[in-house]
């Protein structure tokens, strides 16, 4: 799939998945897209755990009863960062930005390969969920799951909210300019 087609086609899918498996080679390609993302000072701070053991996927998915995609995913990709990041440029760490760039690359790869996903983030930060999932994945104490991507073949088309037009979100040379 062409890059711009993948960008246009990608959306946050929260619906059910079919029973079709996601082959290991596709999961590897998706994570390789994440590994290829830019990172501040090339620090490459994001690591990944691919979860494709059906029992583990089900255990993690059952933690979020409202998210059908997470509950029915055939695989999960956990993006992992340090709890206490090191500064890489003039006192700044860019690991949140690095993780976000990796997630977007993976979401585009997921779409290009014919799968769907949804970026799960805020839910992880509540009620110790990231820590519970980190424990299930055997993460070292200094690491935390920042983003979780459920992956699968969508059972149908999900709703696609309209994006605001260019003229309401982007301008040349000055804010609100023409």
C-alpha positions in Angstrom: 0.0 0.0 0.0 1.2 3.5 -0.9 2.3 5.6 2.1 -0.4 8.3 1.5 -3.1 5.6 1.1 -2.0 4.1 4.5 -2.1 7.5 6.1 -5.6 8.2 4.7 -6.9 4.7 5.5 -5.5 4.5 9.1 -8.0 5.1 11.9 -8.6 4.0 15.5 -10.3 0.7 15.3 -12.2 -0.3 18.5 -14.4 -3.1 17.0 -14.2 -6.8 16.9 -11.5 -8.8 15.1 -11.9 -11.9 13.0 -10.3 -15.2 14.1 -7.6 -14.8 11.5 -4.1 -15.0 13.1 -1.4 -12.3 12.6 1.7 -14.1 11.4 4.9 -13.6 13.3 6.6 -12.2 10.2 3.9 -9.5 9.9 4.3 -8.7 13.6 8.1 -8.4 13.1 7.6 -6.1 10.1 5.3 -3.9 12.1 7.8 -3.6 15.0 10.7 -3.0 12.5 8.7 0.0 11.3 8.6 1.2 15.0 12.4 0.6 15.3 12.9 2.7 12.1 11.2 5.8 13.7 13.2 8.9 14.4 14.4 9.5 18.0 15.8 12.5 19.7 19.6 12.4 19.4 19.2 9.0 17.9 18.9 7.6 21.5 16.5 4.9 20.3 14.8 4.8 23.7 11.7 2.8 22.9 11.7 -1.0 23.2 8.9 -3.4 22.3 7.4 -6.6 23.5 5.3 -8.5 20.9 2.6 -10.5 22.7 1.2 -13.4 20.6 0.6 -16.1 23.2 -3.2 -16.4 23.1 -3.6 -16.9 26.9 -1.4 -13.8 27.6 -3.2 -11.7 24.9 -6.6 -12.7 26.5 -5.4 -12.0 30.0 -4.3 -8.5 29.1 -7.3 -7.9 26.9 -9.7 -8.8 29.6 -8.4 -5.9 31.7 -10.2 -3.4 29.5 -13.9 -4.5 29.2 -14.9 -1.4 27.2 -12.3 -1.9 24.4 -13.5 -4.7 22.1 -10.4 -4.5 19.9 -8.1 -5.0 22.9 -10.3 -7.9 24.2 -10.4 -9.6 20.8 -6.9 -8.9 19.5 -4.8 -11.7 18.0 -1.6 -10.0 19.1 -0.5 -7.0 21.1 2.5 -4.8 20.8 3.7 -3.1 23.9 5.9 0.0 23.5 8.2 0.2 26.5 10.1 3.2 27.9 12.2 4.0 31.0 10.5 5.2 34.2 13.4 7.7 34.8 14.7 8.8 31.4 18.2 10.0 30.9 18.6 13.5 29.4 20.0 13.3 25.9 20.1 17.0 24.9 20.7 19.9 27.1 18.8 18.4 30.0 15.9 17.1 27.9 14.7 13.5 27.3 12.7 12.7 24.2 11.5 9.2 25.0 7.8 10.1 25.0 8.2 11.7 21.6 10.4 8.8 20.5 7.7 6.3 21.6 4.9 8.3 19.9 6.9 8.4 16.6 7.4 4.6 16.8 3.7 4.0 17.5 2.7 6.1 14.5 5.1 4.2 12.2 3.7 0.9 13.5 0.1 2.1 13.1 0.8 2.9 9.4 2.5 -0.5 8.9 -0.5 -2.2 10.6 -2.8 -0.4 8.1 -0.5 -1.1 5.1 -0.5 -4.9 5.9 -4.3 -5.0 6.1 -4.8 -5.0 9.9 -6.3 -2.5 12.3 -5.4 -1.2 15.7 -6.0 1.5 18.2 -3.5 3.4 20.2 -4.1 2.5 23.9 -2.3 4.9 26.2 -4.3 6.9 28.8 -6.0 3.8 30.1 -2.6 2.3 30.9 -1.7 5.2 33.2 -4.6 4.6 35.5 -5.1 2.1 38.4 -1.6 0.6 38.0 -2.5 -1.1 34.7 0.9 -0.4 33.0 2.6 -1.9 36.0 0.3 -5.0 36.0 0.9 -5.5 32.3 4.6 -4.9 32.8 4.6 -7.6 35.4 2.9 -10.1 33.1 5.5 -9.3 30.4 8.5 -9.6 32.8 9.6 -6.0 32.4 12.5 -4.9 34.6 11.5 -2.5 37.4 12.9 0.5 35.6 10.7 0.0 32.5 7.0 0.7 31.9 4.5 0.0 29.1 3.6 3.4 27.6 1.6 2.4 24.6 -0.3 -0.8 23.8 -1.4 -1.6 20.2 -3.9 -4.5 19.7 -3.5 -6.0 16.2 -5.9 -8.1 14.2 -8.0 -8.4 11.0 -11.0 -6.1 11.5 -14.4 -7.9 11.4 -15.9 -4.8 9.6 -15.4 -1.2 9.1 -15.4 1.0 12.2 -16.6 4.6 12.5 -14.2 7.1 11.1 -14.7 10.6 12.6 -14.1 13.4 10.1 -10.9 15.3 10.4 -11.0 19.0 10.6 -10.0 20.7 7.3 -6.5 22.0 6.6 -7.8 25.6 6.8 -8.8 25.1 10.5 -5.6 23.5 11.6 -2.7 24.6 9.4 -1.5 27.9 7.9 1.4 29.3 6.0 3.7 31.8 7.7 1.5 32.9 10.7 -1.3 31.5 13.0 -4.6 31.8 11.3 -3.0 33.3 8.1 -4.1 32.6 4.6 
